[in-house]
Amino acid sequence: MKKFIYVFFSLLLPTFYGCGVSESEHNKVKTERDSLTIVVNELEKEIDELKNGETRIIGLIESSCDANKFIDAKNYIELLLSKHPESQKRQHYFSLLPTIEEKAKEQLAIIEKQKKDSIRLANIDNLGIWEIGYFVDEFGEPTKEGFITTKNPIYGTFSNSATQNSDLRVHFIIDKEKSVAIKLFEYNGSNPVKGYKDSYKVLVQDSKGERHTLDASNYDSDRLSFYSLDARKMFDILLQGGTIKFRIEDSKRSTTNYNFTIKNADWFENAHLKLTNGR
């Protein structure tokens, strides 16, 4: 409003002079403009007081706390501390702020989860790169026991004492009990790596950039299986979705390692729901 009044009179003054307005008339207009500017300043102070007055903010803090609206309460406390540092309630709310912040953080997490669940439910049939496969019996017939794997193989590279950065194909096998296993096919061949009491260190970088060191083993089988607690951790990493990087190191053969990346693990949760609930 102040800017408008100033511009308005600034535009008028040259017009008055151009029409032969006297100096006294000019001064009168200038005085009126200055008076209006003072009025505008006072109105702005009143509006600011109505909006950010100490009593009003304290009332909003209390009503937000009573209604368990801790995100709003946190914002109002910060506003009070900023606008009214001399408030007698300052120390009280300053001491209360860490507790309010913690509760606000919990509420934000719930809101984010609700948003995520809403998006997931709207895309319940979207499994992304994942699909449901079924184990077979001794006759090669599919059973009712399913598992999660990828629709297409994941490709990477492997190195050992005989080769460097050769082709690698990877398959995941994840069952409803959250057990996680990985099949590694060197040279992109048809036979997976087999081991006998072999152990592996699995380095994983999740979609948030956090790095994890997990343990897996290959006990006379055709796959690496994560130990129970690490399997749950790997399962949670997959639930986060996004890009996940792997480096697997053979504990017995230091030159042997496997490197690959899941470029987008999104919608893994949908695949697990479909596996466990038959949806």
N, C-alpha and C positions, 0 to 999 in steps of 0.2 A: 504494500500500500504506500509506504514512504517513497519508494522509487517511482511509483506512478504519479504521485503528487508533484514530486520534484521535476520529473520529465514534463508533466502537464504545464506547470508554470514556466518552465524553461522555454517551452515552445511558445507560450503566450507573450512573454516579455518582448521578444523581437517584433512581434506583430503590433503590440501597443506602441512601441517606439516608431515603427514604420508608419503608423497612423497619426503621429504627432502627439502621443500621450505625454503629459507633463511629468516632470521629475517627481512631483508630489504624488501623482496618481501611481507612478511606478513604485514609489516607496510604500504606498498603501497596500498594493498588491503583494509586495515582498513581505510586508509585515503579516498579512493574512496567511501567506504561504508558511512563514515561520511558525505562526500560531497553530496552523493545521498540523505541522510536523510535530509540534509538542504534544498535541492531542493524540496523534497516531502513536507516538512513543509511549504515552501513558496507557493507551488501549492495549498495546502489545505487552506491556508489563502486567496488566490485569489478566490478559489472556494466558500469559505464561504462569501467573500465580494460580489461576484456576486449574490449569493443566498440571502444573508441577509443584503446587503448594505442599508444604510439609505435612499439614494435617490430612490433606487428600491422599498423599502417597502412603502415609502410615495406615490410613483406612483401607487402601487397596492391598497393602501387604497383609494386614490382618484377615481381610475377607478371602484373599487367595490362599492363605495358610489354612483357614477354616474349611475351605472347599477342596483342600488337598491339590490345589493348582500350583505346584511348586516351581514350575517353569516361570509362571507369571510372578510369583513371589520373589524369586531370585532377581528377575529384571527390575522389579519395583524397589527392592533393597539396594541394588546397585545405583538406581536413579536417586534414591534418598541420600546415599553416601556421597554422590557426585554433586547434587543440587543443594544439599543442606548439610554441609560438613559440621556445622555448629549445633545440629539437632541434639537434644537431650537423649533421644532414642538411638543415637549413632552407635554407641558402644554395645547396646543390647543387640541391635540387628547385625552389627559387625561380627559379634560372637556367634550369632545364629546362622550366619551366611554359609559356613562350611557344611553344616547339616542340610540346609536348604539346597545347596549345590549338589550334594550327593543324591538327594531325593529327586531333584530335577533331572539329573543324569539318568536315573533309573526310569523316569517317565519318558525321557527322550528315546531310550533304548526300546521301551514298549511300543512307542509310536513307530519307530523304524521297523520293528518286527511286524507290526500290523500292516504297514505299507508293503513290506516284503511278502507277507502271507497273501495279501490282496492281489499282488502281481502274480504270485505263484498260482493261486486259485484261478485267476483269469487265464492262465496258460497251463492248466493242469495236464493237458495232453502233449505238451512240448517237452521232450526229453533231451533236446540238444544233441550232443554227440553220442548220447548213451542209448542202450537198448537192453532188453531183457532176453537172456539166453537160458537154456535148460540143460542140466546135466543129463548124461545118458547112462543106461544100465549096461550090464555085461553083454547084451545083444546089440548095443548101439542105438537102442530106442530111447527117445526123450522121456525123462521122468517129469514129475510135477515140481521137482526142486529147481528153482530158478536162481539166476545170478545176474548181476549187472556187469556189462562189458561195454566196449565202444562199438559203434556201428561200423567204423572203419579202423584199421590198425593205426597205431601211433608209430611214427618213424623217428629214428635217431641214429646215433653212431656208437661204436664200441672200439676199444683199443686193448691190446694185450702185447705180450712179448713178440708175437708174430705179425701183428698188423696194427695199423693206426687209422682211426676214424673210418672204419668200415661200416657198411650198412647194418642197421639194427631195426627189427620190428618188435613191437611191444603190445601185449594184450593184458588187460586187467580182468580179474575175476573177483567180484565182491558179492558176498551172500547176504541174506537178510539179517544174519547175526552180526553184521558189520565186520566180518573177517575180510581182509584184503590180501590178495596175492597177485603177483606179476609174473607173466611168462615172457622170457627174453629169447628172441630168435636171431642168432648171429648170422651175418651175411644175408639177412632176409630169407633164411631158409625155412624148411618145413618142420624141423625138429627143434624144440626149445632146449635151452641150456638145462642140463641135468647135474645134480650134485649129490654128494654123500657127506652129510654133516658139515656142509659149507655154510659159513656165515657171511653176512654182507652189512656194510654200513650204507644207509640210504640217506643222502643229503637232499632235502626238499626245500625249495623256496616257494612260499605260498603266494596267493594273489595280492597280499598286502605287503609283500617284500620281506616278510619275516622268514628266517631260516631255521630249519629243524634238522636234528640228527636222529634218525630212527634205526632200529635194528631189525634185520630180517634173516631168515635162514632157508636153506634148501636141504632137507633131510631125505635123501634118496627119492626125490620126486622131480617133476618137470617144471616147478615154479618156485619163486621166492615168496615166502609167507611171513608177514609181519607178526611179531609177538603181540600178545593180547592188548596191552596198553598202547603200544605203538600203532596197532591196527586201528584202534579207536581214534587216535590222534590223526592218522592218515585219512580216516573217514571224515573227520571234522574239517580237514583241509580241503577235501573234495567238495564238501557242502558249501564252502565259501565261494566256489566257482572261480571264474577268471583264469588267468594264466598260471600254470604250476610247472616249475622246472625241477628236474630230477638228475642226480648224479649218484650212481650206485657203484660202490667200490668193493671188490672181493677182498675179504680179510686175509686170506691165505696167499693170494697172488697180487702183490702190490701194483703190478703193471696193468692189471685187468680192471677196466671201468666201463660203465654204460651211461650214456647221456641222452636224454630225450625231454621233450616238453609237451604238456597238454596245453594247447593254445587257448582253449575256452572250455572250462569244466562246468559252465552254467547249467542249471536244471537237473543237476545230479539228485537233488532232493525229490524231484518229481519221479525220477526213475526208482528211487528207494521206496517211495509211497506205492508206486505201481507194483513193485516186487512184493512188498509186505501185505498190501491190501487187495491186490488183484485189480486195481483200478486202471 
